[in-house]
């Protein structure tokens, strides 16, 4: 398996989209295939990751599509020769490769060779998206993508966790009070580096901005105060400005040392999760191991209890 | 702590309800206190456990109350000198000691010295009710209760799991189709040894019975075909008959060897859960241990990946 994975990583780094897709499928599959890919791809410097999140219907895919256009048009200046988009839907058990809706909404770049779009879902394996997303980010990094957009559907705890895999987190809202309140509830206010009020040609923009500013005023002061940008993604209005603020944030992250701090926090969380996974898989192994049935007998016979038996099983394995 | 727990177990075995209540609080608290109690109480032969489950409002508490009356009135014949009731609400984060509603509904025995009633909830600790209920059963066994009724609110996966801690599982339905369909969906059909159509003075009893019989016909044939008993718990109608079928099932369990098989399955499940808990707590310990930060650095530096780092941390700890 490792030889195969090494060949796939090499091919992906050489530009093979088929090889890259197979690496991402291995990550989605979980278990040994996922670990085999990680062993090779974590050697790379991570790509710069922009998280785009917000309620369904806020216009995230259209905005992402427009953002790709701006990023690629400035390829010379910002060194963005190609861009990958990971579409993540934590609520959907459906998997992968292509969610038609996303491709349609990103039709501006569906046939662009410099753009790689991939939907990810869990297939219900242990650890799920909390490890699959960072692992996919590393696989895309190893494949030579300098920029990855992680687009997440929905606003909930899971989205906040996925957003934490990004360097710059963009929270998309719409004119109207509901969205921003929802964002605050879900903890997105804490992780947002940048708010977009999309569909800004509709009424209520001023109120939404005021609402967001007030919520930011109420929160703890931060060295980088999240910016609020207005866009009309369907016609591309404000997208240049959005890209500019994203770049400003990137410069801030680099110069302040915050990028290194964030990536350290990320690596710590990933190692903790990998530990939990390894421990759980160890417990499963022991369940099938010699000595287990005898200890069941001992519990039944009243000579031990499940906790003491578990401790001795783990110690002796 | 162990000395204190030993004193409490001894006092509980001597009839102290205060000591017993404190043991159950230790179990609810989880972690070390729960394990310390288990170490002493798993030496006992388990009490005979009747699970009573069904949708909210089906009349479980009233039925349990009546059942206690019948059981205690036959103390000489069936050797039931005292009975404990565990009220479990998996959906409620509220804890313990006394849920007023249960006590009120069981007012027939709220002041009866031979009856011990206790509500249990998780407090959100790892493992939760899946271990707390079997552990509480063993604590009540150690305190000398020959019979424990485990009453569960609601019909869902969690209820099925809790029901699996009982020797005889009674599923309470009401006249009308909805309940039995719900029971089938939740998997209660598979775990039920006995169906009660409570509130049998209302219309629809025949249809509900037919519905249940049909569902049982559709299922795999079982050596013990679940019985269907009609009751009107509020006035005590049919409760004697219910107790009789419970006793028949108990005799069947003993004579067929099914009781030993079920308790083995239970012990296996408990040991597996204890293993998962021990493994998870080991992972948490390692997160704070020496070497963890260096491995975070190694992941960041690209010399290892989270999975390999986790494996080496667990191996070296």
Contacts between the chains, C-beta under 8 A, distances in Angstrom:
chain1	res1	chain2	res2	distance
A	34	B	307	7.8
A	35	B	305	7.7
A	35	B	307	4.4
A	35	B	308	7.8
A	38	B	305	4.1
A	38	B	306	6.8
A	38	B	307	5.4
A	38	B	308	7.8
A	39	B	305	5.4
A	39	B	307	7.2
A	39	B	308	6.1
A	41	B	305	7.6
A	42	B	299	6.5
A	42	B	302	6.3
A	42	B	304	7.0
A	42	B	305	3.7
A	42	B	306	7.4
A	43	B	302	4.5
A	43	B	303	7.7
A	44	B	302	6.7
A	45	B	302	7.2
A	131	B	306	7.7
A	263	B	300	6.3
A	264	B	296	6.6
A	264	B	300	6.2
A	267	B	296	5.0
A	267	B	299	4.6
A	267	B	300	5.0
A	267	B	306	7.4
A	268	B	296	5.2
A	270	B	299	7.0
A	270	B	306	4.4
A	271	B	287	7.9
A	271	B	292	7.1
A	271	B	295	6.2
A	271	B	296	5.7
A	271	B	299	6.1
A	271	B	306	4.9
A	271	B	309	5.6
A	271	B	310	6.4
A	271	B	313	8.0
A	272	B	283	7.8
A	272	B	287	5.3
A	273	B	306	7.3
A	274	B	306	3.8
A	274	B	307	5.0
A	274	B	309	6.9
A	274	B	310	3.9
A	275	B	283	4.3
A	275	B	286	5.8
A	275	B	287	6.2
A	275	B	310	4.4
A	275	B	313	6.4
A	275	B	314	6.9
A	276	B	280	6.4
A	276	B	283	4.8
A	277	B	307	7.7
A	277	B	310	7.2
A	278	B	283	7.3
A	278	B	307	7.2
A	278	B	310	4.3
A	278	B	311	5.7
A	278	B	314	5.5
A	279	B	279	3.9
A	279	B	280	5.9
A	279	B	282	5.5
A	279	B	283	3.8
A	279	B	314	6.5
A	280	B	276	6.4
A	280	B	279	5.9
A	280	B	280	6.9
A	280	B	283	8.0
A	282	B	279	5.5
A	282	B	314	6.9
A	283	B	272	7.7
A	283	B	275	4.3
A	283	B	276	4.8
A	283	B	278	7.2
A	283	B	279	3.8
A	283	B	280	8.0
A	286	B	275	5.8
A	287	B	271	8.0
A	287	B	272	5.3
A	287	B	275	6.2
A	292	B	271	7.2
A	295	B	271	6.2
A	296	B	264	6.6
A	296	B	267	5.0
A	296	B	268	5.2
A	296	B	271	5.7
A	299	B	42	6.5
A	299	B	267	4.6
A	299	B	270	7.0
A	299	B	271	6.1
A	300	B	263	6.3
A	300	B	264	6.2
A	300	B	267	5.0
A	302	B	42	6.3
A	302	B	43	4.5
A	302	B	44	6.8
A	302	B	45	7.2
A	303	B	43	7.7
A	304	B	42	7.0
A	305	B	35	7.8
A	305	B	38	4.2
A	305	B	39	5.4
A	305	B	41	7.6
A	305	B	42	3.7
A	305	B	138	8.0
A	306	B	38	6.8
A	306	B	42	7.4
A	306	B	131	7.7
A	306	B	267	7.5
A	306	B	270	4.4
A	306	B	271	4.8
A	306	B	273	7.2
A	306	B	274	3.7
A	307	B	34	7.8
A	307	B	35	4.4
A	307	B	38	5.4
A	307	B	39	7.2
A	307	B	274	5.0
A	307	B	277	7.7
A	307	B	278	7.1
A	308	B	35	7.8
A	308	B	38	7.8
A	308	B	39	6.1
A	309	B	271	5.6
A	309	B	274	6.9
A	310	B	271	6.4
A	310	B	274	3.9
A	310	B	275	4.4
A	310	B	277	7.2
A	310	B	278	4.3
A	311	B	278	5.7
A	313	B	271	8.0
A	313	B	275	6.3
A	314	B	275	6.9
A	314	B	278	5.5
A	314	B	279	6.5
A	314	B	282	6.9
